Amino acid sequence: MEIIRKQSVAVTGATSGSEKAISTAFIEAGDEPQIAEVIRNWGFWRDQGQWEKLGTTFHPEGTIQVSWFNGRFEDFISASRQMRKMQRGSKHEIGASRIEVRGRRALAETNVRILTRQDLHGVECDSTTWGRFYDFFEDRNHWAICRRVALYEKDRVDPVMPGTPIPFDAVRLAAMPKAYRFLGYSLELAGFSVSTDLPTDDGAAMEALLRDGETWMKGDRV
């Protein structure tokens, strides 16, 4: 099992306030690459079905909220195993992260693109979903995620054979949130329960999530 361990810097002797500030900044600057590596590893290990390694990216009580799942991460791994048996796997392209570290707490917001191939009403299709992962990190001898919320921005679906019509159920499609309409439609069609109240950039749920982030960075539980 691979765990990204925190680098530490020992400060000995009497130090001035400015020296302590420099030391703290140096430690936190070293934390950011470790946090970014956890995020990248999550995408690779999830897509490749390396479940034991995937489990190290979250702390034991960690939770995750995505379009088709909301609960403990250990249960997400079990559900992902079953999903992989039912349909082709998806690919998470992990992009740039914005990381803020404060002591043993951190927030990370990471661009992600999710690619999936599936059959929709007998038509082979490729779907693309753009969004971000909003992660609550904590350092307990190693950095890992305590909570992840997926923030969806937009999506699309294309037939693998160009020009092939996809016979969507218009009513069912319209019932899905605009930010992840085609992703939600395909998941529901495959038998998954889809959350329709996830945070999006223009909703009250996003404001509540950002408040949770502020609370987290103060050292409180959310």
C-alpha positions as CSV (number, residue, x, y, z in Angstrom):
1,M,0.0,0.0,0.0
2,E,1.4,3.4,-1.0
3,I,0.9,6.3,1.4
4,I,2.2,9.8,0.7
5,R,4.0,10.8,3.9
6,K,4.4,14.4,5.2
7,Q,7.9,15.9,5.1
8,S,8.8,17.6,8.3
9,V,11.3,20.4,9.0
10,A,12.9,20.7,12.4
11,V,13.4,24.2,13.8
12,T,15.9,24.2,16.6
13,G,17.1,27.0,18.9
14,A,15.7,30.4,19.4
15,T,13.9,31.7,16.3
16,S,12.4,35.1,15.5
17,G,8.8,35.5,14.4
18,S,9.9,36.0,10.8
19,E,12.0,32.8,10.9
20,K,9.1,30.8,12.2
21,A,6.9,32.2,9.5
22,I,9.4,31.2,6.9
23,S,9.7,27.7,8.4
24,T,5.9,27.3,8.4
25,A,5.6,28.5,4.8
26,F,8.4,26.0,3.8
27,I,6.6,23.1,5.4
28,E,3.2,24.1,3.8
29,A,4.8,24.6,0.4
30,G,6.2,21.0,0.7
31,D,2.7,19.7,1.6
32,E,1.1,20.9,-1.7
33,P,2.9,18.4,-4.0
34,Q,1.9,15.6,-1.6
35,I,-1.7,16.6,-1.7
36,A,-1.6,16.9,-5.5
37,E,-0.2,13.5,-5.8
38,V,-3.0,12.0,-3.7
39,I,-5.5,13.6,-6.1
40,R,-3.7,12.3,-9.1
41,N,-3.3,8.8,-7.6
42,W,-7.1,8.7,-6.9
43,G,-7.9,9.1,-10.6
44,F,-5.4,6.5,-11.7
45,W,-6.2,3.9,-9.1
46,R,-9.9,4.3,-9.5
47,D,-9.8,3.9,-13.3
48,Q,-7.4,1.0,-13.1
49,G,-9.4,-0.9,-10.4
50,Q,-6.5,-0.8,-7.9
51,W,-9.0,-0.8,-5.0
52,E,-6.6,-1.4,-2.1
53,K,-4.4,1.5,-3.2
54,L,-7.4,3.6,-3.8
55,G,-8.5,3.2,-0.2
56,T,-5.3,4.9,1.0
57,T,-6.4,8.2,-0.6
58,F,-9.1,8.7,2.0
59,H,-9.1,8.6,5.8
60,P,-11.1,5.7,7.2
61,E,-14.3,7.7,8.0
62,G,-14.0,9.7,4.7
63,T,-17.1,10.4,2.6
64,I,-17.7,11.1,-1.1
65,Q,-20.6,12.7,-3.0
66,V,-20.8,12.3,-6.7
67,S,-23.7,12.0,-9.2
68,W,-24.5,8.3,-8.4
69,F,-23.2,7.9,-4.8
70,N,-23.3,9.7,-1.5
71,G,-21.7,8.1,1.5
72,R,-18.6,6.5,3.1
73,F,-15.7,6.1,0.8
74,E,-15.2,2.4,1.7
75,D,-18.7,1.8,0.5
76,F,-18.0,3.8,-2.7
77,I,-15.1,1.4,-3.4
78,S,-17.4,-1.6,-3.1
79,A,-20.0,0.1,-5.3
80,S,-17.3,1.0,-7.9
81,R,-16.3,-2.7,-8.0
82,Q,-19.9,-3.6,-8.8
83,M,-20.2,-0.8,-11.4
84,R,-17.1,-2.0,-13.2
85,K,-18.7,-5.5,-13.6
86,M,-21.9,-4.0,-15.0
87,Q,-20.4,-1.6,-17.6
88,R,-17.2,-0.4,-19.1
89,G,-15.0,1.7,-16.9
90,S,-14.7,5.5,-17.0
91,K,-11.5,7.6,-17.3
92,H,-10.9,10.6,-15.0
93,E,-8.5,13.1,-16.5
94,I,-7.2,15.0,-13.5
95,G,-6.3,18.6,-14.2
96,A,-4.8,21.5,-12.3
97,S,-5.5,21.9,-8.6
98,R,-5.9,25.0,-6.4
99,I,-4.6,24.0,-2.9
100,E,-4.8,25.9,0.3
101,V,-2.9,24.5,3.3
102,R,-3.4,25.8,6.9
103,G,-1.6,23.7,9.5
104,R,-2.9,20.1,9.3
105,R,-5.9,21.0,7.2
106,A,-6.2,21.7,3.5
107,L,-8.7,22.4,0.8
108,A,-8.2,21.4,-2.8
109,E,-10.2,22.2,-5.8
110,T,-9.2,20.2,-8.9
111,N,-10.4,20.3,-12.5
112,V,-11.5,16.9,-13.8
113,R,-12.8,15.5,-17.1
114,I,-14.7,12.2,-17.0
115,L,-14.8,10.1,-20.2
116,T,-17.1,7.2,-20.6
117,R,-18.1,4.8,-23.4
118,Q,-21.6,3.3,-23.1
119,D,-24.6,2.1,-25.0
120,L,-27.6,4.5,-25.0
121,H,-30.8,2.9,-26.4
122,G,-28.7,0.6,-28.5
123,V,-26.3,3.3,-29.7
124,E,-22.7,3.2,-28.8
125,C,-21.8,6.6,-27.4
126,D,-18.9,8.5,-25.8
127,S,-19.8,10.9,-23.0
128,T,-17.7,13.8,-21.6
129,T,-18.3,15.5,-18.3
130,W,-16.4,18.6,-17.1
131,G,-16.3,19.5,-13.4
132,R,-14.2,19.8,-10.3
133,F,-13.4,17.9,-7.2
134,Y,-13.7,19.8,-3.9
135,D,-11.7,18.0,-1.3
136,F,-11.3,18.4,2.5
137,F,-7.8,17.1,3.4
138,E,-6.3,16.4,6.8
139,D,-2.7,15.4,7.7
140,R,-2.6,12.5,10.2
141,N,1.1,11.5,9.5
142,H,0.0,11.5,5.9
143,W,-2.3,13.6,3.8
144,A,-5.6,12.0,2.8
145,I,-9.1,13.1,2.0
146,C,-11.8,13.4,4.6
147,R,-14.6,14.6,2.3
148,R,-15.0,15.0,-1.5
149,V,-17.8,16.7,-3.3
150,A,-18.0,16.6,-7.1
151,L,-19.0,19.9,-8.8
152,Y,-20.3,19.4,-12.2
153,E,-20.1,22.1,-14.9
154,K,-21.3,20.7,-18.2
155,D,-21.4,17.6,-20.2
156,R,-22.2,16.2,-23.7
157,V,-22.7,12.8,-25.4
158,D,-21.7,11.9,-29.0
159,P,-22.4,8.7,-31.0
160,V,-19.2,6.8,-31.8
161,M,-20.5,6.5,-35.3
162,P,-20.9,10.1,-36.4
163,G,-24.4,11.1,-37.4
164,T,-26.2,8.2,-35.6
165,P,-29.3,9.5,-33.9
166,I,-29.7,8.8,-30.2
167,P,-33.4,8.2,-29.3
168,F,-33.4,10.1,-25.9
169,D,-36.5,10.1,-23.7
170,A,-37.0,13.9,-23.7
171,V,-39.0,14.0,-20.5
172,R,-36.4,11.9,-18.6
173,L,-33.6,13.9,-20.0
174,A,-35.2,17.2,-19.0
175,A,-35.6,16.0,-15.4
176,M,-31.8,15.9,-15.0
177,P,-29.7,18.9,-13.7
178,K,-28.4,20.9,-16.7
179,A,-24.8,20.6,-15.4
180,Y,-24.7,16.8,-15.7
181,R,-27.8,16.1,-17.7
182,F,-26.4,13.4,-20.1
183,L,-24.2,11.8,-17.3
184,G,-27.2,11.6,-15.1
185,Y,-29.5,10.2,-17.8
186,S,-27.1,7.5,-18.7
187,L,-26.5,6.5,-15.1
188,E,-30.3,6.3,-14.4
189,L,-30.8,4.3,-17.6
190,A,-28.2,1.8,-16.2
191,G,-30.1,1.5,-13.0
192,F,-28.3,3.9,-10.7
193,S,-29.9,6.4,-8.4
194,V,-28.8,9.9,-9.4
195,S,-28.6,12.8,-7.0
196,T,-30.2,15.9,-8.5
197,D,-29.2,18.4,-5.8
198,L,-25.4,18.5,-6.1
199,P,-23.7,21.9,-5.7
200,T,-23.3,23.8,-9.0
201,D,-21.7,27.1,-9.6
202,D,-24.9,29.2,-9.4
203,G,-26.8,27.5,-6.5
204,A,-27.3,27.8,-2.8
205,A,-25.7,24.4,-2.3
206,M,-22.4,25.8,-3.5
207,E,-22.6,28.6,-1.0
208,A,-23.1,26.1,1.8
209,L,-20.2,24.0,0.6
210,L,-17.9,27.0,0.6
211,R,-19.0,27.9,4.1
212,D,-18.1,24.3,5.1
213,G,-14.7,24.9,3.6
214,E,-14.1,28.0,5.7
215,T,-15.2,26.1,8.8
216,W,-12.9,23.3,8.0
217,M,-9.9,25.5,7.6
218,K,-10.6,27.0,11.0
219,G,-10.0,23.6,12.5
220,D,-13.7,22.7,13.2
221,R,-15.6,19.7,12.0
222,V,-18.2,20.0,9.3
